[in-house]
Amino acid sequence: MLTFGAYGFFMSFSRLLQPDLVLDGNVLSLSPELLTHHGIKGLILDVDDTLVPLRQAETNPDVARWMNQIKAEASVWLVSNNMNAQRISRIADLLQVPYLTSAGKPSRRKLKLALAAMNLPVNQVAMVGDRLFTDVLAGNRVGLFTILVNPMPGLNEIARTSPVRTLEVIISHYLGVTL
């Protein structure tokens, strides 16, 4: 039986896991028009499985084209939990955007650094990622608009999901998060 204190904790935690927007597709389904509609002028993007599959070191041409459209509308930073700075640097260089590695999301520290560099109000910046317990949780802890996307499939895949993401969704549903 849950006590009121435990219930309050779960309710607070579930709010931190609730994305502001859930896209039925990968990051490429995030359009400049959608950013304008929500008043978003800055994006902090996760890298692994949001922009590129985890073990891939380069973006596909569709991501590069999408990024050029997005950069025309918004300031963009990559913030990754990945500690392989060389890999993340290569991806950021290909997309011509600044980046931070070893973020430790859901820690807020690196998100706050990217936000400060953008020099935009927090309510005009969105955190975009494929994971609830890292990307969405970190973005909500900072007060960013949070956008959950499906993982980016590999070259020979149509769609992709991971066991960890599936578990996060199950736990989130149990806590009352709507996706």
Backbone torsions as a table, in degrees:
resi	resn	phi	psi	omega
1	MET	NA	131.8	179.8
2	LEU	-83.4	133.8	173.0
3	THR	-82.2	167.7	179.3
4	PHE	-60.3	-38.2	179.4
5	GLY	-62.1	-45.2	178.5
6	ALA	-66.6	-39.6	178.2
7	TYR	-61.0	-44.7	178.7
8	GLY	-61.2	-39.7	177.6
9	PHE	-61.7	-47.7	-178.7
10	PHE	-64.6	-37.3	178.1
11	MET	-65.7	-43.4	178.5
12	SER	-63.7	-44.4	-179.2
13	PHE	-64.4	-40.4	-179.4
14	SER	-64.5	-34.5	176.4
15	ARG	-64.7	-35.1	179.0
16	LEU	-71.4	-22.2	179.0
17	LEU	-92.8	-7.5	-175.8
18	GLN	-82.2	111.9	175.6
19	PRO	-69.4	150.3	175.6
20	ASP	-73.3	-28.9	-178.1
21	LEU	-145.3	132.4	176.0
22	VAL	-116.1	118.0	179.7
23	LEU	-93.1	140.0	178.1
24	ASP	-91.1	65.7	-178.1
25	GLY	166.8	179.4	178.8
26	ASN	-83.0	-172.6	-174.2
27	VAL	-58.6	-25.4	-179.6
28	LEU	-65.7	-15.5	177.4
29	SER	-84.2	-1.4	175.8
30	LEU	-86.7	108.5	-174.2
31	SER	-97.9	157.7	173.3
32	PRO	-57.2	-34.8	179.2
33	GLU	-64.7	-37.9	178.0
34	LEU	-65.7	-39.9	176.7
35	LEU	-61.6	-46.4	179.4
36	THR	-61.3	-43.7	-180.0
37	HIS	-57.0	-37.2	-177.7
38	HIS	-96.6	4.9	178.4
39	GLY	69.7	28.8	-177.6
40	ILE	-90.4	124.8	178.5
41	LYS	-118.3	-0.9	178.0
42	GLY	-146.5	143.5	178.3
43	LEU	-127.3	133.1	167.7
44	ILE	-108.6	118.7	-174.3
45	LEU	-110.8	133.4	167.4
46	ASP	-68.5	160.1	-179.0
47	VAL	-106.8	-62.8	-173.3
48	ASP	-65.7	120.7	-179.8
49	ASP	71.4	-7.8	172.6
50	THR	-93.7	-51.1	178.5
51	LEU	-99.6	-37.7	-179.4
52	VAL	-139.7	148.9	173.5
53	PRO	-57.9	150.7	-170.9
54	LEU	-48.0	-45.3	-174.4
55	ARG	-97.0	7.8	-179.8
56	GLN	-91.8	141.1	-176.7
57	ALA	-105.7	-2.0	179.9
58	GLU	-135.4	154.2	178.2
59	THR	-87.5	159.2	174.1
60	ASN	-85.7	161.9	-177.5
61	PRO	-58.2	-30.7	178.4
62	ASP	-63.4	-38.2	179.3
63	VAL	-67.1	-41.3	178.9
64	ALA	-63.1	-43.1	177.8
65	ARG	-63.9	-44.6	178.6
66	TRP	-60.0	-44.8	-178.6
67	MET	-61.2	-39.9	178.5
68	ASN	-62.5	-39.0	177.0
69	GLN	-66.3	-42.2	-178.3
70	ILE	-67.6	-42.5	-178.5
71	LYS	-64.9	-22.5	176.1
72	ALA	-70.6	-20.0	-176.8
73	GLU	-111.0	-24.5	-171.1
74	ALA	-147.3	152.5	170.1
75	SER	-74.2	140.3	-174.9
76	VAL	-130.8	135.6	171.7
77	TRP	-130.3	143.2	171.0
78	LEU	-98.2	131.2	176.4
79	VAL	-130.9	112.7	-172.5
80	SER	-119.8	144.6	171.3
81	ASN	-75.7	-16.5	-177.3
82	ASN	-61.1	136.2	-180.0
83	MET	-92.9	-4.4	179.8
84	ASN	-82.2	83.8	-176.2
85	ALA	-59.9	-33.6	-179.6
86	GLN	-63.9	-43.6	179.3
87	ARG	-66.2	-47.4	-178.8
88	ILE	-65.7	-38.3	177.2
89	SER	-61.0	-42.0	179.2
90	ARG	-61.5	-45.1	179.2
91	ILE	-64.0	-46.5	179.9
92	ALA	-62.2	-40.5	178.8
93	ASP	-64.5	-41.6	178.3
94	LEU	-62.0	-35.3	-178.8
95	LEU	-92.0	-7.3	179.6
96	GLN	57.0	54.5	177.2
97	VAL	-136.7	153.0	176.2
98	PRO	-73.9	161.4	-174.9
99	TYR	-150.1	160.2	172.0
100	LEU	-135.2	140.1	178.5
101	THR	-114.4	176.3	177.2
102	SER	51.3	45.2	-173.6
103	ALA	-70.9	-29.5	-178.8
104	GLY	65.6	29.8	178.1
105	LYS	-56.7	133.1	26.9
106	PRO	-89.3	15.6	173.5
107	SER	-58.3	146.6	-178.0
108	ARG	-92.2	-14.3	-168.7
109	ARG	-54.0	-54.0	-176.4
110	LYS	-72.3	-30.7	175.3
111	LEU	-64.0	-40.5	178.4
112	LYS	-65.3	-35.5	176.6
113	LEU	-64.2	-45.6	178.5
114	ALA	-63.7	-43.2	179.0
115	LEU	-60.3	-45.0	179.0
116	ALA	-63.0	-39.5	-179.8
117	ALA	-66.2	-30.7	179.1
118	MET	-74.7	-24.6	-179.4
119	ASN	56.2	45.0	178.3
120	LEU	-123.0	151.8	173.8
121	PRO	-63.6	145.5	-177.0
122	VAL	-55.2	-33.5	-177.6
123	ASN	-75.4	-2.5	177.0
124	GLN	-108.6	9.9	-178.0
125	VAL	-122.4	138.6	179.3
126	ALA	-116.1	144.3	170.4
127	MET	-100.3	125.0	-177.8
128	VAL	-118.2	126.7	178.4
129	GLY	-162.6	174.3	-176.7
130	ASP	-102.9	-0.9	-175.3
131	ARG	-123.0	136.0	179.8
132	LEU	-74.4	-44.6	-171.6
133	PHE	-83.3	-3.9	174.8
134	THR	-119.4	-68.2	-173.0
135	ASP	-67.3	-54.6	-178.0
136	VAL	-66.8	-44.6	179.7
137	LEU	-60.3	-45.8	179.3
138	ALA	-63.6	-46.2	-179.8
139	GLY	-61.1	-43.3	178.9
140	ASN	-67.0	-33.4	178.7
141	ARG	-66.0	-27.9	178.4
142	VAL	-87.5	-21.5	-177.4
143	GLY	97.2	16.1	178.7
144	LEU	-78.4	159.4	169.2
145	PHE	-72.7	127.3	-175.2
146	THR	-110.1	136.8	-178.1
147	ILE	-126.8	121.1	177.6
148	LEU	-97.9	128.5	177.8
149	VAL	-121.3	162.8	173.7
150	ASN	-75.4	153.1	177.7
151	PRO	-61.0	148.1	177.6
152	MET	-73.7	124.5	179.2
153	PRO	-73.5	156.2	174.0
154	GLY	-72.0	177.6	-175.0
155	LEU	-58.8	-37.3	-177.0
156	ASN	-103.9	16.0	-179.0
157	GLU	-111.4	147.2	175.4
158	ILE	-87.7	-46.4	178.5
159	ALA	-143.2	165.3	-175.7
160	ARG	-151.4	145.0	172.1
161	THR	-147.3	160.2	-179.6
162	SER	-119.5	155.7	177.9
163	PRO	-60.3	-36.0	179.7
164	VAL	-65.6	-44.9	178.2
165	ARG	-61.8	-43.3	178.8
166	THR	-58.6	-44.3	178.3
167	LEU	-63.7	-41.3	177.2
168	GLU	-59.5	-42.1	-180.0
169	VAL	-65.5	-42.7	179.2
170	ILE	-61.7	-48.2	179.1
171	ILE	-62.7	-42.6	180.0
172	SER	-61.6	-43.6	177.1
173	HIS	-60.4	-41.9	178.7
174	TYR	-60.8	-35.0	179.7
175	LEU	-82.2	-5.2	176.2
176	GLY	100.5	9.2	178.0
177	VAL	-75.0	136.1	177.6
178	THR	-104.2	128.2	-179.7
179	LEU	-122.4	NA	NA
